[in-house]
Amino acid sequence: MNIKVVQSGQGLLSVMINNQFSDWKIANRSGVWNLYKAETDLKWDHNLAAVIHKPDQLNKLIAEFIESAE
């Protein structure tokens, strides 16, 4: 799974999977960055702030979570 995170708005990032936009988003709420799937109850309560500016680590963590969640 090839993951790429792109900015889509103020405090909102979109997750691309295999070069396609997905329903997965990362939102910043009061300095906490959380991954969630739009219009579902799927979310990861882990704060991604420590890796939000480290694309390789961020992409790896996201891929691992998405693979386990779906």
GUSE-985354 format. One record per residue (C-alpha): x, y, z. Coordinates in pm, whole numbers, plus 50000, padded with zeros to 5 digits. Layout:
<sites>
> X | Y | Z
> X | Y | Z $
...
</sites>
This chain:
<sites>
> X | Y | Z
> 50000 | 50000 | 50000 $
> 50143 | 50333 | 49892 $
> 50042 | 50619 | 50125 $
> 50083 | 50990 | 50059 $
> 49947 | 51268 | 50281 $
> 49853 | 51600 | 50121 $
> 49717 | 51923 | 50267 $
> 49351 | 51979 | 50189 $
> 49264 | 52268 | 50418 $
> 49353 | 52454 | 50733 $
> 49426 | 52183 | 50991 $
> 49308 | 51908 | 50755 $
> 49514 | 51657 | 50559 $
> 49393 | 51400 | 50305 $
> 49537 | 51052 | 50272 $
> 49603 | 50921 | 49923 $
> 49624 | 50544 | 49882 $
> 49801 | 50418 | 49569 $
> 49777 | 50768 | 49416 $
> 49399 | 50788 | 49469 $
> 49225 | 51014 | 49719 $
> 49063 | 50812 | 49996 $
> 48807 | 50880 | 50267 $
> 49088 | 50884 | 50526 $
> 49171 | 51226 | 50672 $
> 49397 | 51367 | 50942 $
> 49256 | 51656 | 51140 $
> 49421 | 51891 | 51386 $
> 49199 | 51967 | 51680 $
> 49363 | 52180 | 51949 $
> 49712 | 52062 | 51851 $
> 49618 | 51692 | 51838 $
> 49648 | 51524 | 51498 $
> 49410 | 51229 | 51456 $
> 49344 | 50992 | 51167 $
> 48983 | 50908 | 51082 $
> 48771 | 50779 | 50794 $
> 48511 | 51030 | 50679 $
> 48144 | 50941 | 50728 $
> 48226 | 50634 | 50940 $
> 48307 | 50559 | 51302 $
> 48660 | 50446 | 51213 $
> 48921 | 50660 | 51384 $
> 49257 | 50626 | 51550 $
> 49284 | 50808 | 51881 $
> 49665 | 50811 | 51858 $
> 49809 | 51165 | 51841 $
> 50024 | 51185 | 51526 $
> 50184 | 51518 | 51626 $
> 50527 | 51361 | 51685 $
> 50548 | 51236 | 51323 $
> 50324 | 51482 | 51136 $
> 50632 | 51648 | 50977 $
> 50816 | 51318 | 50916 $
> 50651 | 51180 | 50602 $
> 50823 | 50840 | 50598 $
> 50726 | 50760 | 50957 $
> 50378 | 50911 | 50921 $
> 50302 | 50716 | 50603 $
> 50422 | 50389 | 50757 $
> 50207 | 50435 | 51069 $
> 49902 | 50525 | 50863 $
> 49946 | 50227 | 50631 $
> 49977 | 49989 | 50926 $
> 49664 | 50128 | 51091 $
> 49452 | 50130 | 50773 $
> 49553 | 49774 | 50687 $
> 49452 | 49656 | 51034 $
> 49126 | 49858 | 51036 $
> 48987 | 49752 | 50700 $
</sites>
